[in-house]
Amino acid sequence: MSGLDAGGLFVVWGPPGNGPRSRAFAGALGIDVVFLVASRRRGRLAALYKYPVQFVRTLMLLGRRSPRVVFVQSPPSFAVMAVALYAWVLRRRFVVDAHSDAMTSPYWTRPGWLISALVRAAAVTIVTNEHFAASLRADGGRALVIRDVPQHVTERRRDPVEPFEVMAVCTYAPDEPIDEILGAAALLPEVTFSLTGDPARFARALPPAPPNVRFTGFLPHEEYRERMASCGAVLCLTTHDHTMQRGACEALWAGRPIITSDWPLLRDYFDRGTVHVDNSASDIASAVAKIAADPVGFADQIADLQALRRGEWDEAVTALATLTGERWAIPPAVKEEHL
């Protein structure tokens, strides 16, 4: 039975750029994903318009499609509320894919009594680490740890390329040490550093960048994948513990060596083909030099890591089938809708 036969649907409030994990999740399970966009504006005032519109559109969508199991990305928690209402009225099941902000931000963890009720009502809440899973179970919910979703494996490129290029996956969020990345670039003038994302989202003025730094801006999906597949290493950093790095997950399946922060979660998951750093400019520069000196060895380690994590995914899908009462398999094609 395919995911479509099983009546599954994945709902995301926001544009596709807000849900790369959800898109990967839906594709791996073989279910459709729908992105509901009411406005491109951000902030609380925009939310007063967006969320009611998305709430109504979600109920209309689910009423029309009538899926037996609905997956919903959180945050925002209002999306979970809409899906939970549908599930309660029609006696369906729903699964929450909770990102780190859904577990830590005061915007999405209040009011506590309502969030606790949603946790208990869900068939399961998917999180990226045991720390969050323990919190959900203590609240009476069912939790499943799925740290990453396998994607199509990009064929590895073994030939070293000059100059060596580091792709830094950035959103310019407060937990990203942008200053230190630029500092590392200054220490390695022979290495190109390409920073993705929109620098205008940085909370303050960017420090002067050395000439070997390129700001790519927000890249279309295919261009982003192609750039990642052709770089020498992918850099994904955070100053926050318990935070999975989506860019590092994408690098894994692109077959690229990874540089990421030295947190227990990231050390455990990216345990080979990766250099873990303390987020300082000097440590980042040392990590780049280490990978540049042995690109073939790091590529081999990444291939080993791909095989290991794909086995974990197979086990997670079996657990998910038990919790939802459905079988999940990949159909020939998965439809993606933008509403």
N, C-alpha and C positions, 0 to 999 in steps of 0.2 A: 504494500500500500504506500503510495507516495504522500508527501506532505500535503499536496493539494487535495488528494482523496480524503485525507484525514481532517479536512476542514480547518486548516490553520491559517492565521493571518497575523502579520506583524505591523503594529501601528507606531508611528513616530510623529511627534509634534515638532515640525520644523523642516527645513530644507535638507536634501541629501547630505550636504556637508556637515550637518549636525549628527549624522547617524552612521558613520562608517562601520562601527561594530554591528549595529542592527542590520545593515545591508548584508554584511558577511554572515551574520547569524541566520537570516532568512534564506540566503542562498545555500548555506550548508544544510539546512533542514528541509529545503525544498518547499518553502511557503512564500506567498506573495508578501511584499512590503509596501506600505502606503505611507507617504510623507504628506502630512496635512499642514499647509502653510496659510496663515491668515494675513500676515504682514511680515515684511523684512525688518521692520523697526525693532529696536531693543529697548529694554527698560521697563519700569513699573507702569508708566502711563500707557505704553503700547500693550502691555499685558492685559490691562483692563478691557481692551478691545479684542485682542487676539484670543485669549483663553475662552471666553464665552462662545466665540465663533467656532473655535476648534472643538470645543466640547459638544456643541450641537452637530457639527459635521461628523464627529466620531460616532455619535449615536446613530446618525442617518446611515453612515457607511456600514456599521456593524448590523444594523437592521436589514439593510439590503443584501449583504453578503452572508449573514447568519453563520459565522464560523463557530465550530465547536470549541476551539481553543484560540484565545487571543494572546499574543505576545505584545507587550507594551514597553517602550523605553521610558525610563525614569532617570533624571527629571525631564519634564516637570511632573510633580505629583498630581496635578490636575488631570493629566492624561490618564493616570492610573485610576483616578476617581471615575472618569467617564467609562472606562472599560469595566471597572468593577460594577458600576450600575447596570450596564448591559448584561454582565454575567449573572448578577443577582436576579434580574427580572426574568431572564430566559433560562436560568439554571445551566449556565455554561461555565467553563473553566478559563482562568486567565493566569498568565505567567508574566512576572515583572523582571525586566532586565535592568537591574539597578547599577548605575554608574557611581563613581566615588562621591560625586556631589550629592547624590540622592541619599547617601548615608551620613554625610558630614555637614552639609550646608544648613544653617538655620532656616533658610528659605524653604527647604523641602522636607524638613523633619518636624515641622509644626503644622497644626496642633498635634501633640504627641498621641492623644487618644484616637484621632482619626487615622493617623499613619499606622498605629498599632492595629487598628481594625482592618485596614487594607492588607497589612502583612499577613494577618491570620486568614483573611478571605482568599488570598492568592493560592493557587495550586502549588506554586513554588516561587521564590524570589531568587534570581540568579545574581551572584556577586562575584567579585574577582579575587577574594581572599578569605581565609578562615577567620580573620579578625571581624570582618563584617558579618560573616555567616553566624558566628557565635552570638553576636548582638541580636540578629533576627530570631534565632532559636530561643534566646532568653525572653523574647517578646511573644513567644507562642507561634511563630511562623515556621515555615519549611524553607530551608535554604539549600542551594546547590552552588558549589564553587566551580565556575567555568572561567578560567583566566584568559583564554584566547579561543578564537575560532579559526580552524584551518582554512586557507585560501588556496587558489590555484598556485602551484609552485612555479616561480619563474626560473628558467634554466640558468644555472650559474655561469658567470663569466669569469674565467680563470686568468685571462691575460691582464696584467697590471696596466693601468692607464696613467699617462702623465699629462698635466699635473694631477696629483692625487686629489680627489674631491670628497669632502664631507658634506652630507646632506643633513642639516639640522632641522628637525621637524618642530615647528614652533606655532603656537597660537597667541603668544605674547600674554599669557595668563600670569597672574602674580607669583605662581610657583616655579616659573621658568627662569633660570639664572642667565638672562640674556647678556648682562655685562661680562660675565665670566666666559661665555662663548666667544664674544668679541675679543676678550683678552687672550684667549687661546689662539685665535686666528692671528693676532699680532705676534705671537711667539713662533708661528709657523708660516712665514711669508711665502713659502714654496707650495703650500697647500691651499686649495680653493675651499672656502666655506660658503655653502648656499643655504640661506635661511628661508624656509617657507612661511606662509601665512602673511597676514596683513599687519605691518608695523604700526599702522594707525591705531590699532587696538591696545598698544602698550600704554600703561597707565601714566607714563611720564616721557619726557624727551629721550630718545635713544642717544647713547654716548657716541662719539665719533667712531666710525668703523674703518678698519684698515683697508687698503686697496684690494686685498684678496677676498673680501666679503661681498657676496651678492645677495640682495633681497629679492626673492623671486615673486613676492606677492602671492595671493591665493591662486593655486594652480588647478585647472580642470582635472577631473579624476584620472583620465588616461595619461595626461602629461605628467601628473604627479607620480603615477606608477612607473612610467618610463624613466623618469629622472631617478627614482629610487633604485630601479633595477640596474642602472648604469653607473652609480656612484661607488666610491671605494669603501665607505662606511656610513652608517646612519647614526646620528646623534640625537638622543631623546632624554631630556633631563627634567627632574623635578626636585624641589626642596621639601616636598611633603611625603611623609611615610604613608604606607598602605595605598599608594596610588599606582595603578597599572598604567603602563605607557603604550598607548595605542600605536604610536609611530614605530615603537620597537617591535610590536607584534607584526606590523606590516613589513618591516624589514626582515623579520624571520622568514616570512613566506616569499619575499622577494629574493631570498638567498644572500642577503647582505650582512656583513659583520656589524655588530651593534656596540655602541658606547652608551651606557645609561648609568643612572645614579646608584650609589651603593646603599640601597635599602634592602632589608631582608626579603620582601616580596619579589623584588627584581633580581636579587642574587639567586633566589630559589628557582624562579621560572627561566631566566636567561642564564643558565649555568654553564654554557659553553658557547664558543663563537662570539663571546661578549667580553668587553672590558668595563668594569664597574669603577666609577670615579666619585670623588668627594665633592664634585661640582666646582672645584677651584680651576682657575685658568691653567695653572701648571699641570694639574692632574689630567685635565682634558687633553692638553697638548701631548702629554706622555702617552695617553691611550691612542691617539691618532697615529703617533709615530710607531707604536707597537704593532698596530694593524697594518700600516703601510709597509712594514718590514717583512710581513709574512701573510700576504693576501690569500695564498692558496691554502695554508694551514687553517686560517679562520673560516674560509669557505667550506672546507671539509667538516669543521666542527658545527657550522650552521646546518649542514645537511643532516648530520647526526641528530641535532636538536629538532629539526622538522619531523623526523621519524618518531622520536620520543613523544612529542606533543600531539602528533596525530593519533597515537595510541590512547592518550589521555582523553582526547575528544570522543573517540569511539565509546569509551567507558561512560563519559558524561551523557551522551545521547541515550544510552541504555537506561541510565538513571532517570533522565527526563521522560522517557517513554513510560516508565513505571509511575511517575508522579502525575502525568497528564492522562494516562490511559490510552494514549495514541502511539502508533508507530510512525517514525519519521524516516523518510528516505528521499533522495534527491531525484526530482522529475527531470525531464529533458530541458525544461526552461522555466525560469521563475520570472513572474511579472512584477515590475516596479511601477507604482503609480505616484504621481505628484498631484495633490488636491489642495 
